[in-house]
Amino acid sequence: MALLIRLQTIISCSRYFRRPLPLVGAFGVLTLGISNLYTPLSIRTTAHSLPLRSNFGGSTARSVHSVRMEATDKTVPSIVVYVTVPNREAGKKLAHSLVKEKLAACVNIVPGVESIYEWKGEIQTDNEELLIIKTRESLLEPLTEHVKANHEYDVPEVIALPIKGGHLPYLEWVKNNTRD
C-alpha cells in the first residue's frame, strides 16, 4: 500500500514537470532509485502482492519478484549509465557499438533532452539525446573508455548510478548479455 501511495504522489506531482509522464516516470525511478519507491525485505528474493487498479475500476493483486543487487550465481552488481549525444545518428552508432562489444546489455535512446550548462565561461543550451545504458558495474571503466574514443564531444558525459534491485529475470539477462 505504501508503494501505491508513493507512486500516486509522484504521478500527481508530474504536472509540475515539462516532460510527458512516461519520461518523468523513467527519470524519477532512476533518479530517486527503486529503493526510495519500494523498500525490499531483508531476504534476497521476495514475492510481494501489490494492489493494482485494473482498467475496469476494480483492484487486483499481482505478484512481483525482485532481488537486491548483490552478486549471486545468477546476477552481478549492475549500473545504469547516462551518456548524452548530440543527435540520433550519433546515439544509435554509439549504442550499437556498446551492445556489439558486450559493454552494455541494453541502451535506451531518449530524444528531446535540452541541456543547459557552462562551457568555456559561457552558458550554453543544446538539444541532445540521452542514452540510458544498462550494464555490469565492473564494465564502467572499459565502457567509459569506449565512449571517450567514439564520442565527438571533448568531455562526454558518463554518469553511473547503482541498480539497488529489480526484476530478477531482467538482472539475469543483463549479466548474460554483457562480458565478464
N, C-alpha and C positions, 0 to 999 in steps of 0.2 A: 504494500500500500504506500509506503514511503517513497518508493521508486516512482510510482504513478503520480504522486503529488509533486515530486521534484521535476518530472518530465512536463507536467502540466504548467508548472511555474516557468520553465524555460520556454515552452511554446507560447504562453501568454505574454512573455516579455519580448517575443520576436517582432512585435510591431514596431519596436524602437530601432531595429536594425534595418539598413537599407537593402540588404540582400534577401532573396526569397528564402522561405523557411527551410527547404532541404539543405541548402548551403550553410545556413546558420546552424542547423542541427548537426551537420557533419563537423564543422569547426568547433561548435560548442562541446561536442563529445570529445574531440581530440584535444581541445584546449583545456577544458575542465577536467578531463580524464574520466575514464569509466568509473574509477573508484569514488569520484565525487558524486556520481549519479547512483551508484549501487555499491554497497559495502559487502564483499563476499564473506562467507563464514570462514572459520579458521581451517576447515578441511580443504584439501586441494581441489577436488572436483565435486561440484554440488549440483543438484537439480532443484529448481525453485518453481513454484506455481505463481505466476503473475496474473492478476486480474486484467484482462484486456477487453476493451469495448468492441463489440462486433459492429458490422455495418448496419445491422438491424436494431441497434439500440440496446441489445442485451449485453450481458457480461459473460465472458468465458475464461477458463483458466488454461494456461499454456505452460508446458514445462520448458525451462531454459537451462541448458548446460553451459557452465562456464568453468574456467580454470584460472588460477593465479599464475602469473608468469614466473615460474621457477623452472630450471632445467629439469626435464624428465626424459624418459626414453622416447616420448612422442613429441615433445616441444623443446624449444630453446628460448632464452630471453630474446625478445623481439622489440623492434622500434618502428616508429613512423618518422619519416624524414621529409621535411618540406624543402623544396627547391623551386625557386621562381625562374621562369624563362621568358624571353621577350615576345614569343609568338607560338602559335600552334605547331608549326613545322618543326621548330627547334625543340619543342616539348615532346613531340612524337618521336623524333630522332633519338633524343636522349633517353626517353622511356624505353624504346625498343632495345637500345644497346644495353641498358641496365638489366632488362629481363633476359636478353640473349646471353649475357655474361654471367647470369645467375647471381648478380649482385642484389636483385630485387625479385620478390615473388610477384608483385603487382604494383603498377603505377597508375594512379588516377590523374587525369588532366582536368583541372578546374579552370574554365575560361572566365574572363571578366574580372580579374583581380586588379584593383587600382592601388599602386604602391606610391607612397609619399615618403621621401627620405632626403637626407642631406648628402650631397656628393661634391667634393672639392669646393666647399664653402657656400654652395647654393642649394636651395630647396628644389627638388625635382619631383615631378609627377609622371608616372609611366603606367600604361596599360600593360599588364603581364598575364601570364598563365601560371597556375600553381601546380606543381607536381606533388602528389601525396604518395610517398614510396613506403611500402611495407617490406621489411627485411629483418635479418638477424642483427642483434646488437654487435656481434663480432665482426660484421661486414662494414661497419661505419667508416673505418679508415680507408679500405680499398674503394668503397662507394664514393667517398669524398674526393679521392684522387682521380677517379674516373670522371666525376662531374667537372673538376677543375681542368682536366685535359680535354674535355669535349664541350665546354661551355664558352659562349662568346663574351661573357662579362669578365672584367678584370678581377672582380671579387664576387663570385657567385654565392648566393645564399644556400647554405646547407645547415639545417637545424634539425636535430634529432630529439624526439620525445619518446620516453619509455612506454611500452604497452604493458600495463599492470595486470591485465586479464582480458578474457574474451571467450569467444566460442571455440571450444576445443578442436573440432574438426578443421576450422579455418587456421588456427595456430599450428596444427599439424601440417596443413597444406603449405603454410609459409616455410616451415622447416624443410619440407620435402622438395620445395621448388627454389631453394637457394643453395649455394655451395657451402661446403664446410669451412 
